[in-house]
């Protein structure tokens, strides 16, 4: 039997396999009916096919996917649906017309040209669709698929993953767009390949993505969190203990990952690369060898563990403490160690050069210490779930790991913000077993592990203690509160729908 990640994206003719039964499937049916009628109203004909991809919450393993380490997310029920219709080859107008059911997003028109460059200085919501469009063509060509002459596409989007929430609205959009384009052209590929291509194509919007968000969106299974491994991409089902529920709460500070990339997300990617190179050199590699062969902290983990074994340990953080100073490094200090200037070390990559322009110094010790300790916590989480501990003991241990993860994200990786700190503290004060920021950070959501029996009271307390003052100030509408704080069980992954 083929492994889960080697199967193609499933194609369904009804909503139940994706959305389950009862009120959730009824709500989904209303969305699809609205999408169909809006598509007809906007474009004058019905859509041919739909694709959907969910958002995700990362339970543990933050900012380590791009360093080659495993992560442990689960899909949430909120998703992005793409309705699409392909124009005939003979149609004179070769346009990509991308509309949204939400009037906040105005219709975007692009040429039907897979080689077009995305204007990153002019940030438009439709750019995420173009990521998927370019990604499809690049991938199809690499697979020897005859893509033919580009044709126009009519596209309508409906997304329920809150933007800037750290729940991966961008990956849900790029994945559903890519899969919808594939479906419109009548092709399908193994999930692991789609996860990789959607990760690669998000670089077109200027984000150096690690691949977790796309992998879980494409490969999630109903009822399971997934341990996602990279190089190659694999997914292992993780059955969470009964009696616990994850509550997701938005800090209301928007995390604009693509907009702030140079000072936040991509900055950390660069700091990790520089930390790995410096560690490699300090542990005996020649500078030029380290620069050419070391891309991530996982590349030098073996050397770090070798160093630690001489001190009776297997913890790579010992090498970090020994060889990376806690004070921030200047560019000159790193260049002296590496015997090369920073732009050439980073291969003159435009997104990395933007980081160098914005950065005054580099905190190599803290970033490496976070990555290595967080990677260990992911496996401790998985091992705890599979252990013979009682359900009660498992939940307590998982909560402790989440708390440790938040401390590391906040203090060592510095990707929190005051609103997230307030929210995480409130979650713990209201007897969450554990709580941490989730997603890229710098805003977005917290995730809390809560005993199932107290979930309604827990959410009510958060509403009173965190959200009420924001409602009073007009930051959010009381009727929208369900979008900002909700409980979630692991939901299903990407699907193609034809009916």
Secondary structure, 3 states (H helix, E strand, C coil): CCCHHHCECCEECCCHHHHCCCHHHHHHHHHHHHHHHHHHHHHCCCCCEEEEEEEEEEEECCCCHHHCCCEEEEEEEEEEEEEEEECCCCCCCCEEEEEECCCCCCCEEEECCCCCCCCCCCCCCCHHHHHHHHHHHHHHHHCCCCCCCCCCEEEEEEECCCCCCCCCHHHHHHHHHHHHHHHHCCCCCEHHHHHHHHHHHHHHHCCCCCCHHHHHHHHCCCCCEEEEECCCCEEEEECCCCCEEEEEEECCCCCCCCCCCCCCHHHHHHHHHHHHHHHHHHCCCCHHHHHHHCCCHHHHHHHHHHHHHCCCCCCCHHHHHHHCCCCCECHHHHHHHHCCCHHHHCCCCHHHHHHHHHCCCECHHHHHHHHHHHHHHHHHHHHHHHCCCCHHHHHHHHHHHHHHHHHHHHHHCCCCCHHHHHHHHHHHHCCCCEEEEECCCCCCEEEEEEEHHHHHHHHHHHHHHHHHHHHHCCCCCHHHHHHHEEEECCCCCCEEECC
